[in-house]
Amino acid sequence: MRDPLFDLFDKVFDREMKKPDRSGWDTTNINGQTREEAGENNSGSGGSGGSGGGPGAGKNGGGREPKKKGIRLPKLPGKGALIALVAVLLYGTVGSCYYVLDEDNYAVVTTLGSPQAISQAGLHFKLPVIQRVTKVSKVIKGMPIGYIPETDQTISEEAIMITKDFNFVNTDFYLEYMVSDPVKYLFASADPESTLKMLAQSYIRDTVGIYNVDDVITTGKAVIQSEIKEKLTNRMIAEDIGLSVVNLTIQDAFPPTDEVLNAFKNVENAKQGKETAVNNANKDRNEKIPQAEAQCDKILKAAEAEKQARINEAEGQAARFEQMYAEYEKYPLITRQRMFYEAMEEVLPDLKVYVTDGGTQTLLPLDSFSAPAAAQDQGAAAPAGQ
């Protein structure tokens, strides 16, 4: 952008040059006379010579003397032009004494060939002639490898690579980097971006060449780009040219022909179908296994409870038998009679007694007499209720 002070200087200079005699040359002769004054003197001399009619008049052609050739001197600019020139020089000197640095840039100040990096934003001062300031951007920059971002066109020389299984594949990468040391960025390499790009292409081809084409196109992208980033980062540290790698991603990877691309798409769809089936089976397994484990645990707990109940019952019966045996040793007869009566109390209530006369034809069951009586009582109560 042109400085307004230079425009002012141009206007003043043009105005001074548009004045009379703007040819820039003085018209005075060696006698200090202008052209007009010399003409008047020559006219007067010619008239007097003619009236006198002397020999001098005839010799000089009517009394006119020959014109003497003058010396032309350059005309100096006016006062306004000088003031404008001084103002421009003063402005240029003052303007080169300071510089303003923002947050997105470094400043490399070179003093007689010795560089120094400045990263603090704000107003800084410098010596006009001795020091020179070069600004370097801090922001993260991107570098496409294998394609042109504006047109999305593939660069075959950069994108086509060969894999471990001797297949060709088009691979597009996007490299993000930033300046880590502005002094080394300016002076350690003539073209650090080109160096970074060549190293990146070298490690990309080297890494892609140790993987199969399926891994490059489908499942191995994350591993590949992580490995390339690690190698390139270590190499840039070793080169020490002021650049550092921020990130490296695979933008796209596909076979060079449509037929192969369709085949890989079919393979990818089959793999996705396989993964879907496996995930559904795992889901079903995860749902049924806890149910089976819960049911198994329930059965085990029920069996454990049954086991404990039977053990307790057996232990109780054994303890009762031991107590009974101890009583039997003390009083055998009484104990036998008590055991007999207890057994009869358990057996006789469910026992039916039949009385016969010795034959099989006259069988008389002796049921409980309380049952007919109860039936009669119920039959009598039914009409009364109606």
Secondary structure, 3 states (H helix, E strand, C coil): CCCHHHHHHHHHHHHHHCCCCCCCECCCCCCCCCHHHHHHHHHHHHHHHHHHCCHHHHHCCCCCCCCCCCCCCECCCCHHHHHHHHHHHHHHHHHCCEEEECCCEEEEEEECCEEEEECCCEEEECCCCCEEEEEEECCCEEEEECEECCCCEECHHHHEEECCCCCEEEEEEEEEEEECCHHHHHHCCCCHHHHHHHHHHHHHHHHHCCCCHHHHHHHCHHHHHHHHHHHHHHHHHHHCCCEEEEEEEEEEEECCCHHHHHHHHHHHHHHHHHHHHHHHHHHHHHHHHHHHHHHHHHHHHHHHHHHHHHHHHHHHHHHHHHHHHHHHHHCHHHHHHHHHHHHHHHHHHHCCEEEECCCCCCEEEECCCHHHHHHHHHHHHHHHHC
